[in-house]
């Protein structure tokens, strides 16, 4: 792996995105807009404080999954990936470059969403940095899974269809709608294997407790490991073209 080639790829991706300001604005602002809507749907600071931490992890995760999978697939269908892989650039350089570029956007997105949530009345018992860290790692997981999903899609329409396969089941069993210990055993076992579950538990722990305990550390480790595993799998399955 070459850090220089990774950086060149990241700069190229960010430069391309700069020419599409509408996508960048939507990507950065939509989680914040959705959280503002959530605040006024309930019109209660107490309910917002209970529900917003988990959604601070989910909205960036969803947005980064969609944008990354579609953007990477577009690179393949346009022939850009095929041309790049005829150069000395390795697959890992390419995937790492995409991950760096989209992760930079994810960090800005999460910082904005957290700032807006605090401004809208989100009350935290724990530290803001801990909330930002878990939400950012969850967004990076969305980037990594988006890169992985793009390897199995032939069209942008197929890439979007991976959302209900990869993202929505995790949302249903993460404990946001129903405590996990009240779910059917098979769904509880399924939720045990999903990284979003640990992100939501860590975010809820930060919101309700000033201490950094095992729940937070477990979420940190699961998200880091899941992101690295997805990036390795994305590198192994990367194809030059859709053929």
C-alpha positions in Angstrom: 0.0 0.0 0.0 1.3 3.5 -0.9 0.2 6.4 1.3 0.9 8.7 -1.7 -1.4 6.9 -4.0 -4.0 6.7 -1.3 -3.8 10.5 -0.8 -3.9 11.1 -4.6 -7.1 9.0 -4.8 -8.7 10.8 -1.9 -7.9 14.2 -3.4 -9.3 13.1 -6.8 -12.6 11.9 -5.2 -13.0 15.1 -3.2 -12.3 17.2 -6.3 -14.9 15.4 -8.2 -17.4 15.9 -5.4 -16.6 19.6 -5.3 -18.1 19.8 -8.8 -21.4 18.4 -7.5 -22.3 20.9 -4.8 -25.9 19.7 -4.6 -24.8 16.2 -3.6 -22.3 17.6 -1.0 -24.9 19.9 0.6 -27.5 17.1 0.8 -24.9 14.7 2.2 -23.7 17.1 4.9 -27.0 18.6 5.9 -29.7 15.9 5.6 -28.9 14.2 9.0 -29.1 17.6 10.7 -32.4 18.4 8.9 -33.9 15.1 9.9 -32.9 15.6 13.6 -34.5 19.1 13.6 -37.7 17.5 12.2 -37.5 14.8 14.9 -37.3 17.5 17.6 -40.5 19.1 16.4 -42.3 15.9 15.6 -42.5 15.2 19.3 -42.1 18.9 20.4 -40.5 17.6 23.6 -36.9 18.1 24.7 -37.2 15.0 26.9 -38.3 12.7 24.1 -35.7 14.2 21.8 -33.0 13.5 24.4 -34.1 9.9 24.5 -34.3 9.2 20.8 -31.7 11.6 19.2 -28.5 9.8 20.3 -29.4 6.6 18.6 -30.4 8.4 15.4 -27.2 10.4 15.5 -25.6 7.1 14.8 -28.1 5.9 12.2 -28.7 8.9 9.9 -25.0 9.4 9.1 -24.6 5.6 8.7 -27.4 5.5 6.2 -26.3 8.6 4.2 -22.7 7.5 3.9 -23.7 4.0 2.9 -25.9 5.3 0.0 -23.5 8.0 -1.2 -20.4 5.7 -1.1 -22.0 2.7 -2.8 -23.5 4.8 -5.6 -20.4 7.0 -6.1 -18.1 4.0 -6.3 -20.4 2.1 -8.7 -20.5 5.2 -10.9 -16.7 5.1 -11.1 -16.8 1.5 -12.2 -19.6 2.0 -14.8 -17.8 5.0 -16.3 -14.6 3.0 -16.7 -12.6 5.0 -14.3 -11.8 2.1 -12.0 -10.7 -0.1 -15.0 -8.3 2.7 -16.1 -6.9 3.3 -12.6 -6.3 -0.4 -12.0 -4.1 -0.6 -15.1 -1.7 1.8 -13.4 0.7 0.7 -10.5 -2.1 1.6 -8.1 -3.1 -1.4 -6.0 -6.7 -2.2 -5.0 -6.0 -1.4 -1.4 -4.7 2.1 -2.4 -7.9 2.7 -4.3 -10.2 1.5 -1.5 -8.2 3.4 1.1 -8.4 6.6 -1.0 -12.2 6.3 -1.3 -12.5 5.6 2.4 -10.3 8.6 3.3 -12.3 11.0 1.1 -15.7 9.9 2.2 -14.6 9.6 5.8 -13.6 13.3 5.8 -17.1 14.2 4.6 -18.6 11.8 7.2 -16.7 13.6 10.0 -18.0 17.0 8.9 -21.5 15.5 8.6 -21.4 14.1 12.2 -20.0 17.3 13.7 -22.8 19.3 12.2 -25.5 16.8 13.3 -24.1 16.7 16.9 -23.9 20.5 17.0 -27.4 21.0 15.7 -28.8 18.3 18.2 -27.1 20.1 21.1 -28.5 23.4 20.0 -32.0 21.8 19.7 -31.9 20.8 23.3 -30.2 17.4 23.4 -29.1 16.8 27.0 -26.1 14.6 27.6 -24.9 13.1 30.8 -21.6 12.0 29.1 -19.0 13.8 27.1 -19.6 15.4 23.7 -16.4 13.9 22.4 -17.6 10.4 23.2 -20.9 11.0 21.3 -19.0 12.4 18.3 -16.5 9.5 18.3 -19.1 6.8 18.2 -21.3 8.6 15.7 -18.3 9.2 13.4 -17.2 5.6 13.6 -20.7 4.5 12.7 -20.6 6.8 9.7 -17.2 5.3 8.7 -18.8 1.9 9.0 -21.5 3.1 6.5 -18.7 4.2 4.2 -17.0 0.8 4.4 -20.2 -1.2 3.9 -21.1 1.1 0.9 -17.7 0.3 -0.7 -18.4 -3.4 -0.1 -21.9 -3.3 -1.5 -20.8 -1.5 -4.6 -18.8 -4.6 -5.6 -22.0 -6.7 -5.9 -24.2 -4.1 -7.8 -24.2 -3.7 -11.6 -26.3 -0.6 -11.7 -27.0 2.4 -9.4 -30.6 1.0 -9.0 -29.2 -2.2 -7.6 -26.9 -0.3 -5.3 -29.9 1.5 -3.8 -31.6 -1.9 -3.4 -28.9 -3.0 -1.0 -30.1 -0.5 1.5 -33.1 -2.6 2.7 -30.8 -5.6 2.7 -27.9 -4.2 4.7 -29.2 -1.2 6.6 -32.9 -1.5 7.4 -32.7 -4.9 9.2 -30.0 -3.5 11.5 -32.3 -0.5 12.3 -35.2 -2.7 13.2 -33.3 -4.9 15.7 -30.8 -2.4 17.1 -33.0 -1.7 20.2 -34.3 1.7 19.0 -38.0 0.6 18.7 -38.1 -2.3 21.1 -35.7 -3.4 23.9 -33.6 -6.2 22.6 -34.3 -8.5 25.6 -38.0 -8.3 24.7 -37.5 -9.5 21.1 -37.9 -13.1 19.8 -34.7 -15.1 20.5 -33.9 -15.4 16.8 -34.0 -11.6 16.3 -32.0 -11.1 19.5 -29.3 -13.4 18.1 -29.4 -11.5 14.8 -29.1 -8.2 16.6 -26.1 -9.5 18.5 -24.3 -10.0 15.2 -25.1 -6.5 13.8 -22.6 -3.6 14.5 -25.3 -1.0 14.5 -26.7 -2.6 17.7 -23.4 -1.8 19.6 -23.3 1.7 18.1 -26.8 2.5 19.4 -26.0 1.0 22.9 -22.8 3.0 23.1 -24.6 6.3 22.1 -27.4 5.7 24.6 -24.8 5.0 27.3 -23.1 8.3 26.5 -26.4 10.1 26.7 -27.4 8.6 30.1 -24.1 8.2 32.0 -21.0 10.4 32.6 -18.7 7.4 32.8 -17.0 5.5 30.0 -17.9 1.9 30.8 -17.8 -1.4 29.0 -20.8 -0.7 26.8 -18.9 2.3 25.3 -15.7 0.4 24.9 -17.4 -2.6 23.3 -19.2 -0.3 20.8 -15.9 1.3 20.0 -14.2 -2.0 19.4 -17.1 -3.5 17.4 -17.4 -0.5 15.1 -13.6 -0.3 14.5 -13.4 -4.0 13.8 -16.5 -4.0 11.6 -15.2 -1.1 9.6 -11.8 -2.7 9.0 -13.3 -6.0 8.1 -15.7 -4.4 5.6 -12.7 -2.5 4.0 -10.7 -5.7 3.7 -13.7 -7.5 2.1 -14.3 -4.5 -0.2 -10.7 -4.7 -1.4 -10.9 -8.4 -1.9 -14.1 -8.2 -4.0 -13.2 -5.0 -5.9 -13.8 -5.5 -9.7 -12.6 -3.4 -12.5 -15.8 -3.3 -14.4 -19.5 -4.3 -14.1 -19.0 -7.0 -16.7 
